[in-house]
């Protein structure tokens, strides 16, 4: 018997659900809150559905509570990259875009593609990610206020307000950084993983905390290549026939936050990491541009991060040499 699937199109206040049982699809809209989740369960029961494979797009925090509610109730849940749904819609030559149509499209995608099942992260990893992203927001706001102060503003009251807000944001940033480290230091697993990451030249404590917040649980990735794809730093090639040979670049189809964190670490690792530095030097000699070598360094760093977190062993610059010398 084919398992029923539930396509969910999430928005801030509501979500549209398309229930597909065999060839029959039914639709209903719910409030995106606890009462809406209860009504969804009642609706599924009325349709004689005990368990369902629910699928939704990764849309930040809007869908997290619903995904966790469905998971806790024993349903299978898949949270997929919106780019996959968009590509699937293009392959179907879809012309209409409504919430109902999107939910039905996601249900159809789930039925045909069987996406991997999702499980909620541990609370500590979720909290670390929330703090890390809050820190990014605070730093962005601080830079905006500093830019305004440097813009030639002459009105004294406005200048005083900007300076006051600048000091407030600086204090909030310091508090958030400390909260991230306190959270890690009070969690044995996070502390162990942080200590492993900082053993990699080019990665400091704050960067390690940000990486852990975005990767969450490394056990969800089967390989370093899968982690690199999640971050969007895998090479993207464009070759067609004998005349079209565009330069390769990173795909950027993945987690933007990881790429932002890795960028500065990669620049540092190009100079101080005993594995990344010679690797980048070879690439430069082979004709790659400085920016291409930075992207390659990001990719190499992710492979190191994956290997170190999976093995539980700190960075060893002589690892490859030792492997070759092992009888």
C-alpha positions, 0 to 999 in steps of 0.5 A: 500500500502506498503511504499517504503524503502531505504537501505543506506550503508554509507562511507566517500565519497559515499553512496550506496542506494537500493530502494525497492518498493514491490518486486522490488529493484533498486540500485545506488551510490551517492556522500556523499555531498550536490550534492549527496543528490540532485541527490538522491532526483531526483532519488526518484522522477524518481521512483515516490516515494514521501516519503520513509522509509530510513534506515542506520547504525549509523556510526558516522558523515558520515551519519548525514548530509544525515539523516538530509537532508532526515528528512527535506524533509519529509522522515522517517529515521531510524538510527540503531545499526550496530550490528543489521544489522550484526545479521540480515545478519547472520540470512540470512546466507549472504555470499557476502559483497559489498556496493551494497549487504549491501544496499540491506540487510539494505533495507530488514531489514527495510522492515521486522523489521520496526525500530523506526524512528529517529529525529535529535537532537537539535543543542545545544545537537549536539554541546555538543556531538562534544565538549565532544568527542573532549575532549576525543580525546585531553585527549587521545593524551595528555596521549600518549605524557606523555607516550612518555616523560616517555619512556626514551627518551634522544634526547633533541629536541624531548623532547622539542617538546613533552613538547611543545605539552603537554602544547598545549594540556593542554591548548586545554583541558582547553578551551574545558572544558570551552566551554562545560560549557559555552554552557550549561550555555547559554542554559536553558534546558541544564543548568537545566538538568546539575544541576539535574545530579550534584545533584546525588552523584558521578556525577560532572559538567564535567561528567554531561556535558559528559552524556548529550552530549551522551544521547542527548535528554532523551525524546527519551527513553521510559524507564530507561531499554531502556536507559541502553540498549542504553548504553550497561550496561544491563545484558547478561545471557548465560544459556543452558540446565543443564550444561552451566551456564556462569557468567552474564556480561554487554552486551557492545552492546551499546554506548561505550562513555557512559560506559566510562563516567559512569565507574569512576562515578560508582566507586565514587558512590559506596562510596558516593551515599546513594542509590548506596553504600548500593546496591553495599554492598549487591551485594558484600555480595551476592558473586559478584566480585568488577568489577561486582558491578561496572557494577551494579552501572553503571546500577543503576546510569543510572536508577537514571539519567533517573528518575531525568531527566524525573521527573525534580526533583533533587536526593532524597536519601529518595525517596524510603522511602517516597514512602513506607510511602505515604498513 
